[in-house]
Every structure is written in C-alpha cells, then in structure tokens.
Amino acid sequence: MDWIILGAWLEFAVRWTHVITAIAWIGSSFYFIALDLGLRRPADLPPGATGEEWQVHGGGFYHIQKYAVAPDRLPDHLTWFKWEAYATWLSGFALLILVYYVGAEMFLIDLDVADLPVWAAIAISLGSLALGWLAYDALCRSRLGHSSTGLMLVLFGLLVAMSWFYAQVFSGQAALLHLGAFTATIMSANVFAVIIPNQKIVVADLRAGRTPAAEYGRIAKQRSLHNNYLTLPVLFLMLSNHYPLAFATDFAWVIGALVFLMGVTIRHFFNTLHATGRRLWWTWGATAAVFMAIVWLSALPARPVAEAALAPDNRFAAAPGFEEVHGIVLGRCSMCHAAQPLWPGLALAPGDVRLETEADIARQARAIYLQSGRSRAMPPGNLAFMTEEERAAIRTWYRAATGG
C-alpha cells in the first residue's frame, strides 16, 4: 500500500472527526446560551431556581429549570458537556500536525514571508498557542475580568496583534488557520481548565453538605459567553484555507481581525433576540459593512515579491522525468494555477497554488501526485484533457523522487 495514500486517508479521518465533534460542541454551546438567555421567571419557581423554560421538540415537551448555584439535592446522574470540546481540540491539533507540521515546507512556511527552518516554524506555532491561553487567562483573572466590555475590547486587541504577528512569520494560509487555532485553544482551555473544574467544585460542595460559592458559576458563565462570541470567527478562519481571496493578500491579517467583528455583531443579534425578543437589525447592517470592507481589502493590488529560489538539491527537481512532468503541468494546469489565471472567472489561483515555474512544481509535488497522479481530481472534470499516459508519467516521477 502506498504510504502517501495512507497518509491522505489518515488526514481525511482526522478531519472528519474534527468536523463532527466541532458540530457537537458548537451545537451544545449555542443551545445552552440561547436557553440561558431565554429563561422566564414565573412566581411559582421552586426555592433556589432562577428561571425556567418550556420547549417542544420531536413530539415531546421539555420543562427545564435553572439553579444559579445549585438545587438542595443533586441526582445521582448528571450529564456533563465536555467531551465535545476536548475531542474538537485534540482532533484539530492532530490535523495541525498532519498538515502544517509534517507539510511545513509546503503549507506553514512561505519563503517570501520568512525563511524559517521547519523546527523554528513549529516552535513558533506551539509557543503561540500556549502563550495565547496564558495571556487570556491572566486577563480574565485580573481586575479587568469584572468588566465584560473592557475585557472583550482588550481581547480583541490581542487577537488583532496575533493576526498581524502570524502574517509576519507564516504563509497567508497558515496565518489565518493559526489565528483560528489560537482562538480555539482559548475556547477549549476555558472548558478544560475553568468551566468544568468550577462545576466539579460546586458538585463536590453540594454532596458534602456545603453551600457552594456563587462566584464559581459567575466565572464559568463568563467563559462560556466568550466561547459563544468567538465561535463564528473560528469557523470562518478554519474554512479560510479554501478561499485564497481571504488569505492570499497583503491584508490577510486585517481580514482576520475584521472577521471577529462580524462574529460579535451577528451573535449579538441572536443573543439579544433570545434574551429580550428584540431584533437589532442594525447588527446585520454592521455585519454587511464589515464584510464589504473585507471584500474591498481582498481586491487591493498585492505588492510584488521576489521569486523564491529552488534549492539545488531538491529531490523532485532532480528526479528522472521532471522535465516531462514540468511540461505536462504547464500545459494542463497552469492556465488556472498562475499568478494571473487565464481561466474565465478566476481572480486568483485555486488555493493560491501556482504551478508556473520549476520551483512551484517541486514544492507542490505531493499535491500534484495525489490530485493528478493517483486520482483524477485535477484538472476538474478533466477540462484540460490530461491523458492517462501523462498521469502515469506523474506517478513514475514522484515515485522515483521518493523511492516509493
């Protein structure tokens, strides 16, 4: 079995796991914030309860009551919502390793941005994720943590700074992806290090006959609300690697920062609707205005950059059959995968993958092999009429270079 194929399927399995667990986490997060904001306070609430809601779903009725601290007695069985968050982060980190660490030279490092060794790029990635959580947690635990608005403004400043920083060290694709991973790490750590431990303290106090402190619930609710507002920007950033108009511009870091404003305005609409029934339509106008600013930034002309030099010992450029493959790719792929695509309707090369020079083709060897040699994904619909003999030549060249 071809190890490249196994690696591609491993990446698919991890990505699939990541998407499924993220859906479960986001769904539970949205549900509980909406539930909390929509609670009603009738006069006949039991002692200690702060609100209730009646819901109908799937042919049944549900009567839900919330206790600000806890009821006098806990049942033997409690449902904990934590594994969704843990599995989402773990699978996302595994995907980061498989795509951006293993494939650092292709996806993480951009020689036009910073000529980093692989170990340094990975160290920056890991260090930034850890330091991001430490900085955020310190802000929340400081006096600023008692001001929801002030804390969110400072947090936004931190995210803008990180968006700029990532754009100075990584490729555009990796920069926006890391901004999403930076934020997702904060969200997951909120669950793992704050929300669940606080809830466990409350449960332990109740079962020991002690009265839990209300502060534990306040802190957990604050972190949950942060997660709620950060969810939509993280989704955008995680999907941004499919859209070069978002990441392959000189202003990708500004676009990344503006995405958080869109997430806040649209979540504010729904959170206000759930809490009061009011529809703040101005938030949709604000969201549209920010989105149009992003579109405008993506269309600004890029600064010219020097052609990255191809290392003389590159195994793919030196492998037998490279000249033939170079001609095949130029003839079948470069009309789309170019700095200025010739295919109608394309403003940028798909995925910002360019296949015009020998250096381009050597850097994208694995993708060419998987997309055109081992499968028929490219050219899409075989619009460029790539023949089976040409696909075979790509396979032969790649295997000669890798010894496979």
N, C-alpha and C positions, 0 to 999 in steps of 0.2 A: 504494500500500500504506500502511495506517495505521501511523505511526511508533510509536504506543503498542503495537500488536500485535507489531511487530518487536522492540521493547524487551523485551516479555514473553517472547518466544521466545528472545532472547539470554540473558536471565536463566535460562530453563529449560536452555539448552545448557550454560551455565557451571555451574549447579547439578548437572547430570547428570555433567559432567566431574569436579566436586569429589567427588561421592559415589563414583564409580568408582575414582578414584585413591586416595581415602581407604581404600576396601576393600582395595586392593592393598597400601597401606602398613601398615595395621593387621594384615593377614594375615601379611605377612613379619615384622613385629615380633613378633607373638605366636608365630610358628613358631620364630624363632631364639632367643627367650628360653626357650621350652619345650625346644628342642634343647639349649641350653647347660646348663640345669638338669638334664636327664635323661642327660647323658653318663656312661658307665661307664668304669672304668679297669682293664682286664684286664692281666695280666702281660706279654703279648706286644705291647704298643704299640710302634710304631717310635720311635726317638730324637726327642725334641722334642715328641711328641704327648702331650696331657694327658687325652684321653678319646675315646671313640668311641660310636657308636650304630648299631644296625641297625634299619631301618624298612622297612615294606611298604606300598605304595600303588599302586593302579591296575594290579595284576597283576605288579608288579616289586618287586625288593628293592634297597635302597639302603644302602651301607656308608659312613658319614660319620665322619671323624676330625677332631679339632680340635687345632690347634697354638696354645699360649698366646702365643707371639711369632710364629713363622713356621717353615715347614719349611726344610731346607737349600737346596732348589731350588724355584723357582716356575715353574708352567707359563706358556706364552705367553699363554693366555687366562684371564682372571679375570672372574667375574660380580660386578658391583658393584650393591648395592641402595641406590640414592639417588634415582633419578628419581621413584619413588612419593612420597617425602616432598616433593620440590621441587614436583611438579605439584599435590599436595594443597594446599600453602600458597598457591601462585600462583593457583590457581582459587578458593580460599577468599577470598583478598584481592580478586580481581576481583569476586566475589559481594558482598563487603562494600561495594565501591564502587558497584555497580549498585543494591543495595537500600538500604543505610544512608547512603551519601553523596549519591547522586542523589536519594533519597527521604528526606533528612534531616528535613525538617519533619514527615513522617508517622511515620517509624519510629525515628529517632535521638533527636529532641528531644521532651521532654514538658514542656509549659509549667507543669504542676503540680509538676514537679521542679526545673527550672532553665530560665529564659528565656534560652537561649543563641542567639547568631547562628549561622547554619549554618557559617561558616568556623571559629568557635571550637570547635564540637562536633567537627568533622572534625579539627582540630588536636589536640584532647584525645585523640581516638581514635588517631591516628597516633603521637603522642608517647608514649602509654601503652604501645603495643606495642613501640616501640623501647627505652624505658626498662626495661620488664619484662625483656627479654633481657639488657640490660647489667647489671642488678641480679643476676639469677640467675647469669650467667656469672661475675661478680665473687665471689659466694658460693662457687661451685664451685672457683674458683682460690685462694680463701683457705685458711687453716689448717682452717677448718670443713669444707672439702671432703674431708678424710680421715676424717671421722666421718659415716658413711652415715645413722645415725639422727638425729644433730644437724642435719645438712643438710636432711633431709626435714622436720623439725619447723619449722625456720626458713622453709623454702619454703612450708609450709602457712600459716604466719603471714603471709607475703607475699601468698598467694592470698586469705586472709580479708580483708586490708586492701584489696586491689584490688576484691574483691566489694563491700565497703562503699563504696569510692570511686565505682565505676561507678554504684551506686544513687543517689548524690547528684547526678549530672550528666546521666544518660541516662534514657530510658524504661525500664521494667522489662524489656521485651522486648530492648532493645538492651544493657542492663546484663549480663544473663546471656550473651547472644551474645558480648559483648566479653570477658567472663571466659573463655569458651571460646577466642576468638581470641588472647587474651593467652597462654594456656597452649599453644595450638597453635603460636604463633610461637616460644616457647621450644623446643618439641619439634623443629620444623623447623630452627631455627638450630643445635640440637645436632648434627643430621646434617650440615648445610652447613658449619658453622664449626669443628666439633670432630671428630666421628666420621670423616667421610670424609678430611679433611686428615691426621689421625693415621694412618689406614690407608695413605694415599699415601706418608707418610714411611717407614713400615715397608717398603712395597714397593720404594721407591727405595733404601733401605739394603741390602736383600737383593740387588737386581740390581747394586748397586755392590760387593758383597762385604763389606759391613759388617754387624756384628751389631746389630739394632735394639734399642732400649731397651724393656724390658717396661712402662715407665710409660705409653707411648702406648696400649697395649692396655688397661691398667687404667682410664685416663681414659675411653676410648671405651666400655668396658663399663659404667662408672658412668652415663654419659649415656644409654646405651641402656636401662638398667634404670629410670631416671627416666621416660623416654618410655613404657615399658611400664606403669608405675603411673599415669601421667597420661591414658592413652588412654581409659579408660571414662568418667571425668568429662567429658572433652572431647566425647565422643559425646552424653552427656546434655545438656550445655549447648547444643550445636549444634542439637539437636532440641527444646529447651525452648520455642522461639518458637511451637510448635504447641499449647502447653499453658498457658493463662493461669493455671491454678492454681499453676504454678511461678513465673511472672514477674510476675503482676498482683496482688501482695500487698505489704504493708508490710515483709514479712520475706523478700523475694526474695533479698536479699544473704546472709542466713543460710542459706537453702536452697541457694544456690550454693556456699557454703563447705562445707556438710554433704555435698554430692554428692562432694567429694573424699575424704571419709572412707569413703563407700560404695565408691568405686573402689579404695581401698587395701585394704580388708578382703577384697573379693571376689577381687582379683588375688593377695593373699597366700595365699588358699586354693589357687588353681591353681598358683602358683609353688612352694609347699611340696609340693604333690602331685607335680609334675614332678621336684622335686629329691630327695625322700625317699620318696615313695609314701604319706606320712601324709595323712589327711584331717582338717583342722582345722575341724570342724563349728561351733565357736563363732563362726567368722568369718561364717557365714550368719546366726546369731542377731544378731550385732552389726550386720550389714548391714540386717536386717529392722528392728532397733530404730531405726537412723538413718533409715530410710525412713518409719517411723511418726512420727518426730519431724517429718519434712518434711510429711507429710500433716496433722499437727496444726497446724503453723505456717501452712499454706495456708488452714486453715479459720478462723483467728482473724479477728475483725472488723477491717475497714480503717478508718483514720481518715478523717473527712470532708475533702474538698478542695473548693476554690472552683471554680466553673465557669470554664473558660478562655474568655476573651473572643474573639470573632470579629473579626478585623481588618476595618475598614470598607471597605477597598479589595480585599477578597477577590474574585478574578475569578469564582469558581464561584458564590458567593452573589449576585453582581451580574448573572450571565448570564441571558438570557431563558430562561424555562422552569423556573427554580429552584423557584418555589413549587409547581408541579405535581410536580416530582421529589421535593420535600420531602414532599408528601402521599403519593406512591407508596411511598417508603421507610418512612414511618411506618406505613402500612397493611400492607406486605408483609414488612418486615424487622425492625422494632423489637420485635416480640414475643420475639425471641431476642437481638438486639443492643441490650441495655439494661443499665442498672446492676443491675436486678433482673429477669432474664429471666422471661417468663411461660410459656415452653415447658417442659413437664414434663421433669424430668431434667437441666436446665441450671442449674448453680450460678453460672456466670459467662458473660458474652457470649463466643461463639466468637472466639478470637484476641484477646480483650479489645477487640474493635471495637464501639463503641457508636454507634448511629445514631438518637439521640433528638432532638437539637437541630439547628438550622441550622448551628451551628459544627461539630458532628460530621459532618454530611453534606458540608460544604465540605471538611473535612480529608480525608475518605475518598473524594473524587470519583473518583480514578483507579481505586481498587478497585471502586467501585460500577459504573463504566463497563465494566471488564473482566469482572467477575463476573456482572453482570446485564444490561448493555447489549450487549456484544459476544459474550457466551457465556451459557449457561443454568446456570452452576454454582450460582448463588444465585437464589432460595431453593432449598435442596437438594431435589431431587425435585419442585420447584415446589409444595411443600406449601402455600405461601401464595397459589397461583393467580395469579401475576403474568402479565399478558396481553402479547401481542406489541405492542400499542399502547403499553403502559407501558414496555416495553423500548426501543421506538423513541423515546419521549419522553426517556429517559435518554441515548440516543445523541445526539439533537439538542441537548440541553442541554450535554453535555460538549463537543461539537464547537464550539458557539457560544462557550463559555468559552475554549477553547484555540485557536480559529481553524483547527481541523482540518477 
